[in-house]
Amino acid sequence: MTPGARVQAAIGILDAILTGVPAEKALTGWARGSRYAGSKDRAAVRDHVYDALRKRRSAAACGGALTGRGLMIGLLRLSGSDPAALFDGAGHAPAPLAPGEGGLAPDDLSSADAADLPDWLQDRFRTDLGAAAGPVMQALRDRAPVFVRVNLPRATRAEAIAALSSDGIVAEPHPAVATALRVTGGARRLRGSAAYEGGLVELQDASSQAAVAELFPVDGARVLDFCAGGGGKALALAAAGAAGVVAHDIEARRMVDLPSRAARAGATIDIRTGIDPATDGTFDLVLVDAPCSGSGTWRRDPEARWRLTPEALSDLVALQARILSRAAHFVAPGGRLAYATCSVLEAENSGVLHAMSDLRDDLAPWVLRRWLPDEWGDGFHLGVTTRAV
């Protein structure tokens, strides 16, 4: 595919997304119907689509329309490229630009358009993050860095870096997280690498790894990952020496890959879709990685910022409170309860924890940690408390 043909493919996919088709579904549908597209073509089209979604508001303003064509015109202008060079109608490229087609110059964008968030969320960010709001909103406009967790029972960081390098993957140590490597080259080779297949590394964002590290030591502890999802944190806790790790999620499909991931890592995980403290007992550590807006990870899922509404946020907060309340019943006396989200919104974080403290008088004050999205990881929030003996 020519560069222009790749842009035209992205335009069609973006038009489908703007009608409500999820991005991954739209991309998969295009790939299945475009057998001529090679792996580099598919990667380039995907990059166009996700870059446009991250910058949807500013790209639409610079492109003159909230359409696939408008977004790609605007995205090229934002990157300093001349859209006319690719919008030339040659072959499968987009039709040439019409006289006057386009919108604002990038330097003329309003601060609201340049933030690439709905107005109501910009207000929330400023209230919740203060001076950090601007840098965080700008960080969410860029691609997220790729991180792996070194499975320390299998390899040291140096050994993992060397193993990745042998497959053409470049990685560097995280300056503050002992298990984390940032992948700076060859990220698309990761899943086929010997280091990954051999269980030396596992894909996991550095902030998530840092949050798990806050729960150490867990040697000999019985641990419940109450909303396990894919099981990344359960695997990290098992690697840290937990005596037994139970991964629980009410939806089995979320954990479908966990058995193979555990086998690859050499970890033993007890996988459950139902659990009861009356029959399954209590735990030394209960981790609740609650369903959330994902606002700290919107670089990876840029559609979510446009799907979220104030009403949907309120519904999420109510769900988080119910889940945390239920999970607290599994904490043994003297045990710890940890509540985590990949959100930067305080309604989902300290708001939920304060409400929980009002309901339970046997919990110590919450110890809070927050990571904001930047070059070294996604946004993440963690609160940890101890149940009275």
WOTABEL-V39714 format. One record per residue. N is the residue number from 1. PHI is phi in radians with two decimals (* if undefined). PSI is psi in radians with two decimals (* if undefined). Layout:
# WOTABEL-V39714
n: {N/N}
phi: {PHI/PHI}
psi: {PSI/PSI}
This chain:
# WOTABEL-V39714
n: {1/2/3/4/5/6/7/8/9/10/11/12/13/14/15/16/17/18/19/20/21/22/23/24/25/26/27/28/29/30/31/32/33/34/35/36/37/38/39/40/41/42/43/44/45/46/47/48/49/50/51/52/53/54/55/56/57/58/59/60/61/62/63/64/65/66/67/68/69/70/71/72/73/74/75/76/77/78/79/80/81/82/83/84/85/86/87/88/89/90/91/92/93/94/95/96/97/98/99/100/101/102/103/104/105/106/107/108/109/110/111/112/113/114/115/116/117/118/119/120/121/122/123/124/125/126/127/128/129/130/131/132/133/134/135/136/137/138/139/140/141/142/143/144/145/146/147/148/149/150/151/152/153/154/155/156/157/158/159/160/161/162/163/164/165/166/167/168/169/170/171/172/173/174/175/176/177/178/179/180/181/182/183/184/185/186/187/188/189/190/191/192/193/194/195/196/197/198/199/200/201/202/203/204/205/206/207/208/209/210/211/212/213/214/215/216/217/218/219/220/221/222/223/224/225/226/227/228/229/230/231/232/233/234/235/236/237/238/239/240/241/242/243/244/245/246/247/248/249/250/251/252/253/254/255/256/257/258/259/260/261/262/263/264/265/266/267/268/269/270/271/272/273/274/275/276/277/278/279/280/281/282/283/284/285/286/287/288/289/290/291/292/293/294/295/296/297/298/299/300/301/302/303/304/305/306/307/308/309/310/311/312/313/314/315/316/317/318/319/320/321/322/323/324/325/326/327/328/329/330/331/332/333/334/335/336/337/338/339/340/341/342/343/344/345/346/347/348/349/350/351/352/353/354/355/356/357/358/359/360/361/362/363/364/365/366/367/368/369/370/371/372/373/374/375/376/377/378/379/380/381/382/383/384/385/386/387/388/389}
phi: {*/-1.36/-0.94/-1.16/-1.16/-1.13/-1.10/-1.12/-1.10/-1.10/-1.05/-1.09/-1.17/-1.11/-1.07/-1.15/-1.10/-1.18/-1.54/2.00/-1.29/-0.99/-1.01/-1.11/-1.15/-1.14/-1.16/-1.12/-1.07/-1.12/-1.08/-1.16/-1.60/-2.28/-1.10/-1.24/-1.36/-1.41/-1.09/-1.20/-1.12/-1.08/-1.13/-1.17/-1.12/-1.02/-1.08/-1.00/-1.09/-1.25/-1.09/-1.16/-1.23/-1.13/-1.94/-0.99/-1.24/-1.24/-1.15/-1.11/-1.15/-1.41/-1.65/1.51/-2.90/-1.55/-2.36/-1.01/-1.13/-1.06/-1.11/-1.26/-1.06/-1.12/-1.10/-1.11/-1.15/-1.11/-1.46/1.53/-1.65/-1.59/-0.99/-1.04/-1.17/-1.90/-1.58/-2.10/1.29/-1.34/1.06/-1.81/-1.31/-1.10/-1.05/-1.00/-1.12/-1.37/-0.95/1.40/-1.21/2.20/-2.31/-1.22/-1.25/-0.90/-1.23/-1.72/-1.10/-1.25/-1.09/-1.18/-1.16/-1.21/-1.35/0.97/-2.45/-1.03/-0.98/-1.15/-1.31/-1.03/-1.08/-1.09/-1.04/-1.16/-1.18/-1.44/-1.92/1.03/-1.13/-1.41/-1.04/-1.05/-1.03/-1.18/-1.07/-1.22/-1.07/-1.28/-1.51/-1.89/-1.15/-1.38/-1.19/-1.86/-2.21/-2.20/-1.74/-1.35/-1.43/-1.02/-1.12/-1.82/-2.83/-1.43/-1.07/-1.10/-1.14/-1.15/-1.05/-1.15/-1.13/-1.12/-1.05/-1.14/-1.83/1.36/-1.92/-1.74/-2.43/-2.31/-1.15/-1.26/-1.22/-2.25/-2.09/-1.12/-1.71/-1.73/-2.15/-1.63/-1.54/-1.93/-2.80/1.31/-1.04/-1.25/-1.57/-0.97/-1.16/-1.74/-1.42/-1.14/-1.10/-1.28/-1.09/-1.50/1.38/-1.31/-2.38/-2.42/-1.13/-2.89/-1.10/-1.13/-1.15/-1.11/-1.12/-1.09/-1.13/-1.08/-1.08/-1.15/-1.58/-1.23/-1.44/-2.20/-0.94/1.37/-1.45/-1.65/-2.13/-2.07/-1.65/-1.29/-2.11/-1.20/1.00/-1.26/1.63/-1.04/-1.31/-1.05/-1.14/-1.14/-1.21/-1.12/-1.14/-1.43/1.83/-1.06/-1.22/-2.77/-2.11/-1.83/-1.80/-2.13/-2.67/-1.28/-1.95/-1.06/-1.07/-1.17/-1.82/-1.06/-1.58/-1.11/-1.01/-1.24/-1.14/-1.14/-1.09/-1.10/-1.48/1.27/-1.89/-1.87/-2.19/-1.56/-1.72/-2.28/-1.89/-2.64/-2.75/-2.49/-1.10/-1.18/-1.93/-1.80/1.38/-2.04/-2.29/-1.25/-2.49/-2.08/-1.85/-1.98/-1.64/-1.32/-0.99/-2.66/-1.17/1.22/-1.07/-1.35/-2.11/-1.19/-1.14/-1.53/-2.29/-1.17/-1.07/-1.07/-1.15/-1.63/-1.41/-1.19/-2.18/-0.99/-1.19/-1.13/-1.12/-1.08/-1.13/-1.10/-1.06/-1.11/-1.13/-1.04/-1.12/-1.14/-1.13/-1.11/-1.08/-1.18/-1.10/-1.05/-1.19/-1.62/-1.49/-1.23/-0.96/1.46/-1.47/-1.94/-2.07/-2.07/-2.12/-2.30/-2.46/-1.75/-1.99/-1.84/-1.57/-1.18/-1.02/-1.53/-1.97/-1.10/-1.07/-1.17/-1.22/-1.11/-1.12/-1.14/-1.10/-1.21/-1.58/-2.16/-1.75/-1.79/-1.93/-1.23/-0.96/-1.25/-1.71/-1.91/-2.36/-2.38/-2.06/-1.82/-1.12/-2.76/-1.20/-1.93/2.66/-1.45/-1.35/-2.70/-2.36/-2.39/-2.19/-2.26/-2.36/-2.13/-1.42/-1.08/-1.31}
psi: {2.46/2.82/-0.68/-0.66/-0.61/-0.72/-0.73/-0.67/-0.74/-0.65/-0.81/-0.72/-0.75/-0.66/-0.68/-0.73/-0.69/-0.31/-0.05/-0.04/2.23/2.54/-0.81/-0.66/-0.73/-0.73/-0.75/-0.74/-0.73/-0.79/-0.71/-0.55/0.07/1.13/-0.35/-0.33/2.17/3.12/-0.66/-0.62/-0.82/-0.71/-0.72/-0.73/-0.75/-0.78/-0.75/-0.83/-0.85/-0.59/-0.71/-0.65/-0.63/-0.58/0.59/-0.79/-0.80/-0.65/-0.71/-0.68/-0.69/-0.37/-0.21/0.01/2.53/1.23/2.95/-0.76/-0.82/-0.72/-0.73/-0.63/-0.84/-0.70/-0.74/-0.71/-0.68/-0.55/-0.02/0.15/2.73/1.97/-0.53/-0.44/-0.47/-0.44/1.26/0.00/0.02/2.29/-2.11/0.32/2.81/2.69/2.63/2.69/2.40/2.71/2.22/0.00/2.39/-3.12/-2.34/2.66/2.54/-0.63/-0.25/0.08/2.47/2.79/-0.56/-0.78/-0.67/-0.34/-0.38/0.77/2.69/2.65/-0.75/-0.56/-0.60/-0.72/-0.75/-0.79/-0.76/-0.67/-0.76/-0.54/-0.20/-2.26/-0.35/-0.16/-0.81/-0.94/-0.64/-0.78/-0.66/-0.66/-0.62/-0.12/-0.19/2.91/2.55/2.50/2.79/2.27/2.66/2.68/2.25/2.22/1.58/-0.51/-0.31/-0.50/2.67/2.96/-0.73/-0.72/-0.69/-0.73/-0.75/-0.72/-0.72/-0.72/-0.60/-0.33/0.28/0.40/2.20/2.24/2.62/2.61/2.49/2.42/-0.30/-0.13/2.00/-0.44/-0.08/2.43/2.35/2.22/2.07/-0.05/2.43/0.45/-0.57/-0.17/-0.09/-0.93/-0.33/0.09/2.72/-0.61/-0.69/-0.87/-0.53/0.03/0.25/-0.54/2.73/2.41/2.15/2.29/2.62/-0.64/-0.66/-0.71/-0.72/-0.68/-0.76/-0.70/-0.48/-0.32/-0.08/2.70/2.62/0.20/2.16/0.00/2.59/2.15/2.42/2.07/1.72/-0.59/1.24/-0.54/-2.23/-0.28/0.22/-0.71/-0.61/-0.74/-0.71/-0.68/-0.63/-0.72/-0.44/-0.06/0.29/2.49/-0.56/2.32/2.14/2.15/2.08/2.38/2.46/-0.28/1.93/-0.56/-0.50/-0.47/0.26/-0.56/-0.11/-0.72/-0.76/-0.63/-0.73/-0.73/-0.74/-0.64/-0.18/0.53/2.63/2.04/2.25/1.94/2.19/2.54/-0.03/2.51/2.59/2.26/-0.44/-0.54/-0.47/-0.05/-2.94/3.01/2.70/-0.52/2.24/2.11/2.21/1.73/1.54/2.63/2.41/-3.12/-0.39/0.38/-0.42/-0.18/0.37/-0.16/-0.56/-0.50/1.23/-0.35/-0.57/-0.55/-0.45/-0.35/-0.54/2.37/2.84/-0.64/-0.74/-0.63/-0.74/-0.69/-0.69/-0.77/-0.73/-0.72/-0.77/-0.72/-0.72/-0.75/-0.79/-0.70/-0.75/-0.74/-0.54/-0.44/-0.26/-0.03/2.17/2.69/2.27/-0.10/3.01/2.55/2.18/2.33/2.17/2.57/2.79/0.70/2.64/0.10/2.20/-0.44/-0.60/-0.19/-1.63/-0.53/-0.77/-0.70/-0.67/-0.70/-0.66/-0.72/-0.55/-0.43/-0.46/2.20/0.11/0.22/2.38/2.84/2.49/2.39/2.10/2.49/2.51/2.36/2.32/2.60/2.27/-2.84/-0.22/0.25/3.02/3.05/2.41/2.62/2.43/2.33/2.35/2.35/2.91/2.37/2.39/2.57/*}
